[in-house]
Amino acid sequence: MSPTTVPSTELVDLEDRKQLRGVFGAFPTGVTVVTVGGDSPRGMTASSFTSVSLAPPLVLVCVGKDAVMHGNLDRSQTFSVSVLDVGQEAVARHFADHSRPVGAGQFDAVGWQPGRKSGAPLIAGAVAHLECEKKVLYEGGDHTIFVGEVVSAVRWPFREALLFSGGRFRRFAPEHREGHVA
């Protein structure tokens, strides 16, 4: 057996937020916009979203306790998630921009429609929409983990999801045999 050459590594200082973010950012995620409706609608770009369970259908989103959206989600009984399409990087950047307008005005820059079940804005052109009833919250350090039960879901199967990895927006690379007719 021959020795294996190990590429150089970087020991991460867990107290250094920039280094830790680099480690966490090595895991590719999808990009979503999480929204709440009501008197003060709000949207937020979130990559810390995942499915939890099929029966019942549960999802979670992690929101920083210092984010404006945290208070909105805390007060709302429902929220929605729009899984962004590969062509919606500008939408992701818009809802990550802290200088965007508050309230309904922040949605003027994008196409959207209110969810039938939640009333929360759903972003037009997304890969999927999920409307959720908030079920439980968990403490997660400087974030809160909001778990919701999906009460409505729609998807557009031929759209491609936007990815985020290594601090950059990305897309899936075509598979080697993709487009090849057998």
N, C-alpha and C positions, 0 to 999 in steps of 0.2 A: 504494500500500500504506500503510495507516495504522499508526502505532506501536501496539504492544501494551502494555497496562497490566500491569505485573508486581506481584503482591501483595508486601507486605513480607516479608522473609526474616530469618532469624536465623542468623548465623554461629556455628557450634558450636565451642566450645573442646574439642578432642579429649582434653585432660587432665582435663576436668570430667566425671566419671562420670555425674552426674545428667543433664547435657545430652546426652551420648552415648547414654544409655539412652532418652532421649526420641526421638532420631533412629531408633534401632533399633526402638523401640516403635511407630513409624509404620507398620511393615510388619505387617499382620494375620497371625496364625498360628492354627492349631488348638491345642487344649489336650489334653494326654495325661497319663496317669499311667504312668510307667515303673516296673517292678517286677522284683525278683529274689526267688527262693525260697530253699530250703535251710534251714540251721539258724538263720539270722538274716535272715528275710524283710524286705524294705525296699521302700517306695514313694516316689516323688517326682513332683511335678507338673513337667511339662516342656513348654514351647512350642517349644523348639529341637529339633524332630524333623522329619525329612523322608524321603521316598523317595529312593533313589539310583539304583537300576537295576531293570529288570524281568527281565533274564536275566544273571546269577542275580538273584532278588529280594532286594535289599539296602535297608536303611534305616539312618539314623544318628540319634544323639541326642548332644547336647553337654551335658556335666556339669561344673560348676565343680570345680576341684581341691580346694577347701576344703569341699565338700559331703560329708556322711556317705555318701550314695549312691555317690560316686566310688569309695570303697574297696570297697563291696559289688559294684559292677559290675566293678571291676578283678579281683576274686577269682572271680567267677562265669563259667561258660562259656556261660550262657544268660541271657536277659532277656525280658520281655514288655512290650507297649505296649497300653494301653487308650485309644482315642480317645474322649474324653468327649462325652456328649450335651449339648445346650443346657440341659437341666434339671439338670446336675450341677456347677453352680458351687460348691456346698458341698463336694463331693468334691475339686474342684481346690484350694479353700482349705485343706481338711484336710491334703492331702499337701504343701502349701507351708508349713504351720505347723511351725516348728522345735521347738515345745514338745510335739508329739504324741508318744505313747509310742514306744519303740523295739521292734524285733522284731515278732512276730506281733500284739501288742496294738494296733498302729496300724491294723490292718485290722478291728478290732471295730466301728468306726463306719460301715462300708460293707458292702454286699453284695458278695461275691466268690466265685470258685471257682478252684481250682488249674488251671493250664494242663496239658493232656494231654501235651505234649512237654517243656515247661520246668519244670513244677511251680510256676512263679511265679504269684502271684495275678493274676487277671483281674477287673477291676471290672465288676460287674453293671450292666446298663442302658446300657453304652457303645455307641457307634456301630460300633466295630470292635475286634477283638482281634488282635494279632500276637504270635506267639511266635518268638523269634530265637536263633540260635547266634551268639555273638560271634566275629567274624572278624578284625578288625584295629582298632588304636587309632592315632590321630594326635594329635600335640601341636597345641593350638589356643590359644596364649597362656595365659590363666588357666583354660582349660577343656581337657578331653580329648574328642575326637570318637570315640565308640564306634560302629563299623559292625557291623551284624549281618545275617546271612542269615535271611530269613523261612522258617521251617520249618512254620508253620501260620498260617492267617489265616481269620477269620470276620467277616462284616459284617451289619448290619441296615440294609438300604437305605432304609427309610422313617424312620429316625431322623435328626435334624439335629445337626451337629457344633457344639460350643461354640467360640467364637472369642475371641481376646484381641488388643486393639489399643489403643494410647494409654493403657496402664495400666488398662484396664477390660475386663471380660468383656462379650462382645457376641454377637449372633446375626445371621444373614443377614437382610436385608430381603427381603420377598416381591418377586418380579419383577412388573413392571407387569401382565403378562398372566397371571400365575400364578392358577390357579383359574378362568380364563376358558374356557368351553367353546366350541370353534369350530363 
